[in-house]
């Protein structure tokens, strides 16, 4: 089963959460999912999904 990380990020944002790029390499990203009530890290993941790389682009976070 393939995880759709772009959909995950969009759902997180729609729920009021934020995300931040923790690490960026040529091939992938590590992102932190931050809670809407104070910015505490709720989860993090690393992905090399080209769709996710395109969605995030050069941004450092969702804010």
C-alpha positions, -999 to 999 in steps of 0.1 A, spaced: 0 0 0 14 34 -10 10 63 13 -2 96 -3 19 121 17 5 151 -3 -30 141 8 -17 136 43 -3 172 44 -34 187 29 -56 170 55 -32 181 83 -35 217 71 -73 215 67 -74 204 103 -55 235 114 -21 219 118 12 231 102 42 214 89 79 222 87 108 209 66 134 195 90 158 182 64 161 185 26 183 164 4 186 161 -33 164 131 -32 139 137 -4 125 156 26 120 150 63 89 169 75 75 175 110 37 177 115 30 204 141 -1 207 162 -23 238 158 -23 245 196 13 256 202 33 240 174 43 208 193 56 181 170 30 154 166 47 133 140 75 133 114 83 114 82 108 112 54 98 107 18 113 108 -17 79 109 -34 83 132 -64 47 145 -59 56 155 -24 88 172 -35 69 192 -61 41 201 -36 65 214 -10 88 230 -36 112 255 -19 90 262 10 104 256 45 69 251 60 32 256 56 31 290 73 
